[in-house]
Amino acid sequence: MNISERIKLLRKDLNKNQAEFAASLGLRQSTVGNYESGSRSISNATILAICREWQVDEDWLRYGTGGEGPIYMKSNTFSLDEFAKQHGATELELNILKAYFELDPALRNDLVQHFKERLTISRATAVNIVPQSVSNTNDLDIENEVTEYRQELFLEKKAAERSAVSGTINAKEA
């Protein structure tokens, strides 16, 4: 089967007449007829347009590789391999991911639950880490520390105000 026959086969597989197929590509019906009859050669741009418009495998359209009927491309597929490689995954990491997805779904679910619990515990521990000296203090000690800190802040604020006032006075005297 040559490319002319594959274009005709594709068009028929899509249930389109020549005029509809041509319109989808911005061509005239007679041009598609000439392609299908083999009386006109098909430009590279037209081949690419057909593949893009109808999600057809370019190798199939050009050379007939892969089978007798049209081979449609899967649109917007996600490749975990490609994603992992794009994010710098090592071969070992990629194999770990593949091994995980080869596990029985029930076992994968158990693993996910295990890691959820471990991560929850780890986060809770990280948030609740309290220095030993603080954990041994009682409420009265904490209140005393807060009071002392407030006094320090108050004294710092007064000193800053005095400094600002004396700076203003010195500026007026100069």
DRENDO-1510 file (C-alpha; in Angstrom, 1 decimal, always signed):
<recs>
REC; n; res; u; v; w
REC; 1; MET; +0.0; +0.0; +0.0 .
REC; 2; ASN; +1.4; +3.4; -0.9 .
REC; 3; ILE; +0.9; +6.8; +0.7 .
REC; 4; SER; -1.9; +7.7; -1.7 .
REC; 5; GLU; -3.8; +4.5; -0.6 .
REC; 6; ARG; -3.1; +5.2; +3.0 .
REC; 7; ILE; -4.6; +8.7; +2.8 .
REC; 8; LYS; -7.7; +7.3; +1.2 .
REC; 9; LEU; -7.9; +4.6; +3.8 .
REC; 10; LEU; -7.5; +7.2; +6.6 .
REC; 11; ARG; -10.2; +9.4; +5.1 .
REC; 12; LYS; -12.6; +6.5; +4.8 .
REC; 13; ASP; -11.8; +5.3; +8.3 .
REC; 14; LEU; -12.7; +8.8; +9.6 .
REC; 15; ASN; -16.0; +8.7; +7.6 .
REC; 16; LYS; -15.1; +11.8; +5.7 .
REC; 17; ASN; -15.7; +12.6; +2.1 .
REC; 18; GLN; -12.9; +14.3; +0.1 .
REC; 19; ALA; -14.4; +17.7; +0.6 .
REC; 20; GLU; -14.7; +17.4; +4.4 .
REC; 21; PHE; -11.2; +15.9; +4.6 .
REC; 22; ALA; -9.8; +18.7; +2.4 .
REC; 23; ALA; -11.5; +21.4; +4.4 .
REC; 24; SER; -10.1; +20.1; +7.7 .
REC; 25; LEU; -6.6; +20.6; +6.2 .
REC; 26; GLY; -7.3; +23.9; +4.4 .
REC; 27; LEU; -7.1; +22.2; +1.0 .
REC; 28; ARG; -9.4; +21.9; -2.0 .
REC; 29; GLN; -11.3; +18.7; -2.6 .
REC; 30; SER; -9.6; +18.2; -6.0 .
REC; 31; THR; -6.2; +18.3; -4.3 .
REC; 32; VAL; -7.2; +15.4; -2.0 .
REC; 33; GLY; -8.5; +13.6; -5.0 .
REC; 34; ASN; -5.2; +14.0; -6.8 .
REC; 35; TYR; -3.3; +12.8; -3.7 .
REC; 36; GLU; -5.5; +9.7; -3.4 .
REC; 37; SER; -5.2; +8.9; -7.2 .
REC; 38; GLY; -1.4; +9.4; -7.0 .
REC; 39; SER; -1.4; +12.0; -9.7 .
REC; 40; ARG; +0.0; +14.6; -7.3 .
REC; 41; SER; +2.9; +14.1; -4.8 .
REC; 42; ILE; +2.2; +15.0; -1.2 .
REC; 43; SER; +4.3; +17.7; +0.4 .
REC; 44; ASN; +6.0; +17.2; +3.8 .
REC; 45; ALA; +3.9; +20.0; +5.2 .
REC; 46; THR; +0.7; +18.3; +4.1 .
REC; 47; ILE; +1.8; +15.0; +5.6 .
REC; 48; LEU; +2.5; +16.7; +8.9 .
REC; 49; ALA; -0.8; +18.6; +8.8 .
REC; 50; ILE; -2.7; +15.3; +8.3 .
REC; 51; CYS; -0.8; +13.7; +11.2 .
REC; 52; ARG; -1.5; +16.6; +13.5 .
REC; 53; GLU; -5.1; +17.1; +12.5 .
REC; 54; TRP; -6.1; +13.5; +12.8 .
REC; 55; GLN; -3.5; +12.3; +15.4 .
REC; 56; VAL; -2.1; +9.7; +12.9 .
REC; 57; ASP; +1.3; +8.1; +13.3 .
REC; 58; GLU; +3.6; +9.8; +10.8 .
REC; 59; ASP; +5.6; +6.6; +10.1 .
REC; 60; TRP; +2.4; +4.7; +9.3 .
REC; 61; LEU; +1.2; +7.5; +6.9 .
REC; 62; ARG; +4.6; +7.9; +5.2 .
REC; 63; TYR; +5.8; +4.3; +5.1 .
REC; 64; GLY; +3.0; +2.0; +6.2 .
REC; 65; THR; +4.9; +0.8; +9.2 .
REC; 66; GLY; +2.9; -0.8; +12.1 .
REC; 67; GLY; -0.1; -2.2; +10.3 .
REC; 68; GLU; -2.5; -2.2; +7.5 .
REC; 69; GLY; -5.0; +0.3; +9.0 .
REC; 70; PRO; -4.5; +3.8; +10.3 .
REC; 71; ILE; -2.5; +4.0; +13.4 .
REC; 72; TYR; -3.8; +6.8; +15.6 .
REC; 73; MET; -1.6; +8.4; +18.2 .
REC; 74; LYS; -2.7; +8.5; +21.8 .
REC; 75; SER; -3.3; +12.1; +22.7 .
REC; 76; ASN; -1.9; +13.8; +25.8 .
REC; 77; THR; -0.5; +10.6; +27.4 .
REC; 78; PHE; +1.5; +10.8; +30.5 .
REC; 79; SER; +4.8; +8.9; +30.6 .
REC; 80; LEU; +6.1; +8.3; +34.1 .
REC; 81; ASP; +9.5; +7.3; +32.6 .
REC; 82; GLU; +9.8; +10.6; +30.8 .
REC; 83; PHE; +8.6; +12.6; +33.8 .
REC; 84; ALA; +11.1; +10.9; +36.1 .
REC; 85; LYS; +13.9; +11.5; +33.6 .
REC; 86; GLN; +13.0; +15.1; +33.1 .
REC; 87; HIS; +13.3; +15.5; +36.9 .
REC; 88; GLY; +16.7; +13.9; +37.1 .
REC; 89; ALA; +15.7; +10.5; +38.3 .
REC; 90; THR; +18.4; +7.9; +38.4 .
REC; 91; GLU; +18.0; +4.5; +36.8 .
REC; 92; LEU; +17.6; +3.0; +40.3 .
REC; 93; GLU; +14.9; +5.5; +41.2 .
REC; 94; LEU; +13.1; +4.7; +38.0 .
REC; 95; ASN; +13.3; +1.0; +38.7 .
REC; 96; ILE; +12.0; +1.6; +42.2 .
REC; 97; LEU; +9.0; +3.4; +40.8 .
REC; 98; LYS; +8.3; +0.6; +38.3 .
REC; 99; ALA; +8.7; -2.1; +41.0 .
REC; 100; TYR; +6.2; -0.2; +43.1 .
REC; 101; PHE; +3.6; -0.1; +40.3 .
REC; 102; GLU; +4.1; -3.8; +39.7 .
REC; 103; LEU; +3.0; -4.6; +43.2 .
REC; 104; ASP; -0.4; -5.9; +44.0 .
REC; 105; PRO; -2.8; -2.9; +44.5 .
REC; 106; ALA; -3.7; -4.0; +48.0 .
REC; 107; LEU; +0.0; -4.1; +49.0 .
REC; 108; ARG; +0.5; -0.7; +47.4 .
REC; 109; ASN; -2.4; +0.7; +49.5 .
REC; 110; ASP; -0.8; -0.7; +52.6 .
REC; 111; LEU; +2.5; +0.9; +51.7 .
REC; 112; VAL; +0.8; +4.3; +51.1 .
REC; 113; GLN; -1.0; +4.0; +54.5 .
REC; 114; HIS; +2.3; +3.1; +56.2 .
REC; 115; PHE; +4.1; +6.1; +54.8 .
REC; 116; LYS; +1.2; +8.4; +55.5 .
REC; 117; GLU; +1.3; +7.4; +59.2 .
REC; 118; ARG; +5.1; +7.7; +59.3 .
REC; 119; LEU; +5.1; +11.1; +57.7 .
REC; 120; THR; +2.3; +12.3; +60.0 .
REC; 121; ILE; +4.3; +11.2; +63.0 .
REC; 122; SER; +7.5; +12.8; +61.7 .
REC; 123; ARG; +5.7; +16.1; +61.1 .
REC; 124; ALA; +4.0; +16.0; +64.5 .
REC; 125; THR; +7.4; +15.3; +66.2 .
REC; 126; ALA; +9.1; +18.1; +64.3 .
REC; 127; VAL; +6.4; +20.6; +65.3 .
REC; 128; ASN; +6.3; +19.4; +68.9 .
REC; 129; ILE; +10.0; +19.5; +69.6 .
REC; 130; VAL; +10.5; +21.5; +72.7 .
REC; 131; PRO; +13.8; +22.1; +74.4 .
REC; 132; GLN; +14.3; +20.1; +77.6 .
REC; 133; SER; +14.8; +23.2; +79.7 .
REC; 134; VAL; +11.4; +24.6; +78.5 .
REC; 135; SER; +9.5; +21.4; +78.9 .
REC; 136; ASN; +10.5; +21.2; +82.6 .
REC; 137; THR; +9.3; +24.6; +83.5 .
REC; 138; ASN; +5.9; +25.3; +85.0 .
REC; 139; ASP; +3.4; +28.0; +84.2 .
REC; 140; LEU; +4.7; +30.4; +86.8 .
REC; 141; ASP; +8.3; +30.2; +85.4 .
REC; 142; ILE; +6.9; +31.0; +81.9 .
REC; 143; GLU; +4.9; +33.9; +83.2 .
REC; 144; ASN; +8.0; +35.3; +84.9 .
REC; 145; GLU; +10.0; +35.0; +81.7 .
REC; 146; VAL; +7.3; +36.8; +79.8 .
REC; 147; THR; +7.2; +39.6; +82.3 .
REC; 148; GLU; +11.0; +40.0; +82.2 .
REC; 149; TYR; +10.9; +40.0; +78.4 .
REC; 150; ARG; +8.2; +42.7; +78.4 .
REC; 151; GLN; +10.3; +44.8; +80.8 .
REC; 152; GLU; +13.4; +44.5; +78.5 .
REC; 153; LEU; +11.3; +45.5; +75.5 .
REC; 154; PHE; +9.9; +48.5; +77.5 .
REC; 155; LEU; +13.4; +49.7; +78.5 .
REC; 156; GLU; +14.7; +49.3; +74.9 .
REC; 157; LYS; +11.8; +51.3; +73.6 .
REC; 158; LYS; +12.4; +54.1; +76.2 .
REC; 159; ALA; +16.1; +54.2; +75.3 .
REC; 160; ALA; +15.3; +54.5; +71.6 .
REC; 161; GLU; +12.8; +57.3; +72.3 .
REC; 162; ARG; +15.4; +59.2; +74.4 .
REC; 163; SER; +18.0; +58.7; +71.7 .
REC; 164; ALA; +15.6; +60.1; +69.1 .
REC; 165; VAL; +14.7; +63.1; +71.3 .
REC; 166; SER; +18.3; +63.9; +72.1 .
REC; 167; GLY; +19.2; +63.6; +68.4 .
REC; 168; THR; +16.5; +66.1; +67.6 .
REC; 169; ILE; +17.7; +68.6; +70.3 .
REC; 170; ASN; +21.3; +68.3; +69.1 .
REC; 171; ALA; +20.2; +69.0; +65.6 .
REC; 172; LYS; +18.3; +72.1; +66.7 .
REC; 173; GLU; +21.4; +73.4; +68.6 .
REC; 174; ALA; +23.6; +72.9; +65.6 .
</recs>
